[in-house]
């Protein structure tokens, strides 16, 4: 006899509270912030300035790359990355439409035009095959996004960049600790930029309230980014080895985008638990993946074989496959799961960039009818694969320390809904 779904008044499958037991170390944050206040470390000049330099070195060792600098936001780090790569007026930058405007707005303001690409429907990450079709003589950079800490196909992307002489600038906002093969993201491509927005555990994997990180192994890229946005960084003229910058003053090119020392104090405490949080989230993610292997209708989004996801900002992504449940609408499926106590949400995706008003209608970006967006660039239907994901993507929490038994009950709940989906079809 079929079980009665909670949606129809039956008992819930999940009776354990669906909560996160891990707590951020607020007292440690307070202690370090107060220490910096007592020391007068309120407006550090970056490198050569005590605590900020120490933390910069610590993060560089964690990533494994040669050059690291902290900035005030992840989008600032990416903007500096576009400048470092030589992006300017008339250039094109390829970005996934299932993405975020903060990933590429720095290129937009430098005068470049975004060219959107599709995502792989199994990984929801930038599709290298579609990217290569969109490369032109004007393409200066590719900006893939490691969504929720899941790593893009770095080998394919780097091959495209080598073939066409363009730069890979990774939006690694969610990917602190993610790996491709044996290397951490930030030590694989040309430039990788991380965000430190929010607070642990719900914010970015290393959270500072607000902050960003620029990583590269390329000295020229590092120096261009310094010149662009590190006004009065301590010892900056000694860091600028390239003769092109020898006549600059300590104000370099004028922007000052470095991170605030007190924000870095919050980030350092968050950073101290990154390995534990990643390890625990991976454990529960793998448990959920195994539990859903034979459950029709839903699966965890796929990873590339060389990828090791970490960070998990925004939770885990599930793919709903309605054809396995006779076309049951995703919204009805989610409602039935929620009635069982499963903390799943959707369907939907956060952003489809090509559907923003400024691209479908045009926008006077600089005023007085100037700029690269005066005419529409895109329209609905231009990216059918990415648009179809709006009805298939579900979101689930990435637990660190869930209550005992919660994950097992959640898996039981998914199985229950899939076994009894026919009851939902008859309504």
N, C-alpha and C positions, 0 to 999 in steps of 0.2 A: 504494500500500500504506500502510495506517495506521501511524503512528508508535507505538512501544511506550512507554506511559506509564512514568515512573520508578516509579510506584506498583506496577507489575508487573515491575520489574527493568530497565527501559529507561534510557537516559542522561538525566541531569538537564538541564533547559533552562537553569537558572541555575547557572553555574560561577564567576561573580564573587562574592567574599564580600559578603553582604548586611549591610553595616555602615555606620555613620555616621562619616564622616571628620572632621566639624567638632568642634572641641574648645573647651570653655569656657575663658575667660581667668583661670585660677586665680591666677596671679601678680599680676594687676591687682587681683583681689579682696583678696588678702592685703595688698597695698600700701595700698589705701584703708582697709581695716579697721585696720591698724596705725597709719595716720595719725590716724584718729579716736581710737584708744586713747591715742596720745601727746598728743593735744589735750585729752583728758579728756571727749570727747563720747560719754558712755555713757548718759545719761538726758536726752535733749533734750526740750524742752517744745514741740516742734512749730514752728509758725510763729514767725518772729523768732528762730530758734535756729541760724543759720548753715547748715550743710550740709543738714539736713532741709528747710529752707525753699527752698534753692536747687534741690534735686531736685524738690520739689513744683511750683515754678514751671516747671521744665523739662518735667515731664510734662504740666502744664496746656497749655503751648504745643503739645506734640505732639498732644494730643487736640483742642485748639481751643475748649474750653469755658471758662466764667468761673471756676468754683470747683472746686478739687481739694484733697483731704486724704488723707494716708496713715493707715492703721489697721493693727492687728496681724494681721488675717486677712480674707480675702474674705467669709467668712460674717458677720464683725463689721460690715463695710461695708454688707452687705445688711440686717443687723438695724437698723443706724442709718438706712438708707434707709426701712425700713418705719415706724420711729418718725417720721422726717421727714415722711412722707406722711400721718401721723395715723392709722395703723393701730392698732386697739385692740380691747378685748373686744367680742365680738359681730359683728365685721367678718368678711368673707370675702376671701381672696386667691386669684386663679386662677393656677395653675402647671401646667406640663405633667407628666403622670405619667411620661413618659420623661425623667427629670430627676435631681434630687439633693436630699436633705433639707437640706443646708447652704444651698441657695438660699432657702428659705422658713422655716427654723426660727426665725428672729428674729420673724416674724409670729406663729408658733405660740405663742411665749413671751409675746408681747404680748396674747394672748387671742383671736387671730383663728383662723379655721378655714380650712385649705387646701381649695380646690375644684379638683380635677384636670381637665385637659383632654386631648384627643387630640392627636397630632402629625399633620402632613401626611405621608403615607406616602412621598412622593417626596423631601422635604427632611429629614424626621425632626425638624422644628422645630414649635413650638407652632402649632396650626392656628387662625387667626383666626376662621374660620367656626364652629368648635366652641366657641371661647372666647365668642363673642357669645351663643350659646345658653345659656351658663351664668352670664351676668351677672344679678345680682338687685339689689334695693335695698340689700342688705348688702355688695355688692362695693365694696371700697375701693381695691384695686390689682390690676394684672396683672403677673406676674413671668415674662416669657419668658426662655429660656436660649439664648444663642448658642453652642450645643454645638460644641466643637472649633474655635471661631472662625468658624463659619458663621452668617450673620446672618439673624435672623427677619424676617418681613414687617413692617417698621417702619411703612410707610404705613397698612396695614390696622389695626395695633395702635393707632396714635395716633388714627386715626379713631374706633375703638371708645371710646377713653378720652375724646375730646372729646364724643362723643355722650352718654356716661353720666356724665361728670364724675368720672372716676377717674384714678389715677396709674399711669404706666408705670414700673416699677422693673426694670431689665434686669440679669440675671445675665450679666455680660460677663467672667466669670472666665477664659475661654479666648481672648478676642477683642481683645487689644492690637494695634491697627493695623487691625482690620477696618473696613470702610466700608459705608455705605449712601448710594448716590449719590456726592456729592463730600464728604461729611462722615464723619469717623471716629466709630465707636461711642463713646459718652461725650459726644457733642455733637449727638445726634439726639433722644433721648427726654427724659423728665423727670429720671430718676436712673439712672445706670449704675454698677455696682460691679465692680471687677476683683480678681482674686486674684494673689498673688505667691508661691504655695506652690512648694516644690521648688527644684531647681537647673537651670540651663540646660545642655543643650538639652532634657532630658526633662521638666522641670517646666513651670510656667506660662510663657507667652511672655516676661514680665518676672519673673524669679524672685529671691526674697529669702530662701529657706528657709521663712519664713512672713511674710505681709503681705497687706494689702488696700488698695484705693484707692476713694474715693468721689468721683463726678463729677456735677456738675449745673450748669445755667445759671440755676436758680431760687434767689434769695437767701433766701427763707423756708425752703426745704428745707435749704439749707446751714447756716443758723443753728440750725434745730431739731436737725440732726445734730450740730453742735458742742456744743450744750447737753446733748445726750444722753450723749456719750461722750468728751469731750475735757477732762477734769479737768486743771486747771493748764496748759493749752495757753498758750504765751507770748502775751500781749496779747489773750487771749480776750474780755475785757470790752469792749475797743475794737472787736472784730470783731462783737459782738452789737449790731446797730443797732436791731433791733425792740424797741419799748417793752415788749413782753411779757416780755423777759428782763433788763430793766435792773436789777432787784433781786437778780439772782443773784450769787453770789460766784464767785471764780476756780475753785472746785470744781464749779461749775455743778450738774448733776444727779447727779454722783458717779461715773459710769463713766469708766475710763481705758483706752481701747482703741487708743492711738496706736502706730505702728510703732516698733521699736527702731532707733536710728541705725546699729548695725552690720548689721542686716538691710537697711537702705536702702543701705548701701555695696555689698553684694552685688547688690542690685537695680540700682543705677546702672551697674555694669559690665555686667550683663545687658542693660540698656536700650540701651547703646551699640551693640549689634549687632542690635537688633530689626528694623531695616529690611532689613539684609542677610539675616537668617534668613527673614523673611517673603518677601522677593523670591525667594530660592532655592527655598523650599518651594512657592511658587506656580508657579514654572517646572516643577518635577518633577511637581506635581499636574496641571498642564495637559498635560504629556507623557503621563501615565498616562491621563487622560481621553480624549485623542485616540487612544491606542493601543487602548482598550477599546470604541471607538464601534461597531465591527462584530463584537464578540465576544459570542456568545450567552451568557446566564446571569449576567452580572455587569456592573455599571456603577457609576461614582462617584455618590454621592448628589447630588441636584440642588441648584442655587442659585437664588434669586430673581434676576430680571434686574438689579435695582439693587444687589445685594449683591456685595461683594468680600471673600471670606474671608481671614483672616490668623490668626496665632497657632498654630493647628493642634495645640494640646495634646491628647494622646490619639491622635494619628495621623489618617489619612484614613479616611473611612467609605465602604464599598462596599455596594451592595444586591445580594443574590443573588436571581435570578428563576428558580426551579426549573421553572416552566412552559415556559421556553425550552429546557430540557434534559430534557424528558419526565418531570419530577418527580424528578430525581436529588436525593436528600437533601443538604442543605447540608453536613452533617458529612462525608459521603463526598467531596463536591466539595472541601472545604477540605483534607482529607487528601491528595487527589491533587495539589492545588496545592503543599502543603508538601513532598510527595515530590519535586516538580520544583525545590525550593529557593526557592519564592516565600514571602516572610515575611508571610503573611496568617494571621489567626486568626479564630475564631468557629465557628459563629454565636452570637450573643447580644448583649444590651444590658446596660449597667451597672446601671441601676436602673429599676424600675417602682414608682413611689412608692405607688400605690393598693394595692399588694400587701404593703406593710409590715404587720407584726403589729399595730402600734398603730392602724391604720385598719381592718383586717379583723376585729379582735377587740375593739377599744376599749382604752383605757389611762387609768389614774388619773394624769393629768399632774402635778397639783400636790399629790397626796396627799389623804387624807381625803375621797375621792370628790368631787373638784372638777375643773373644767375642761371643755373642749369636746370631749374625746375619750372620754367615759365609755361611749358606745354606738358600735358599729361604724359607720363611714362608707362603706365600700366592700366589694366582694367580687370574686373572680375573675370575669372576663367582663364587667365594667362598661366596660372600655375595649378593645374587640376589635381596633381598628386598632393601637394601641400594643402590645398583647399579641402580635399576629401578627408584629411586627418581630423578636421573639426568634429566629425561624427564618430571618431574611433579612439581618440586619446582620453584615457582616464588617469587620474592621479591618486597616489596612495602615499601615506607618510613613510619617511625613511627613519625607522626607529633606531635609537641607540640602545636604550635599556627599557624595553617594554615590560609590562607586568608578566609574571610567569603564566604561561599557557595562552597568552593573547594570540600569538602568531598561529598556533595550532588551531584555535577556534576560528580565526579569520579564514584560514584555508578550508576548514569544514564548511564555513558559511558560503564561500564561493562555490564549492562543490554542490551544496544544497540548492542554490539558485539555479545552477546549470542543469541539475537533474530534473528540476521541476519547472523549467521555463515554459513548458506547455500551458501551465495554468495562467501564466501572464499573457500568452498569445490568445487565449479564449476570451479575454475581456473586450 
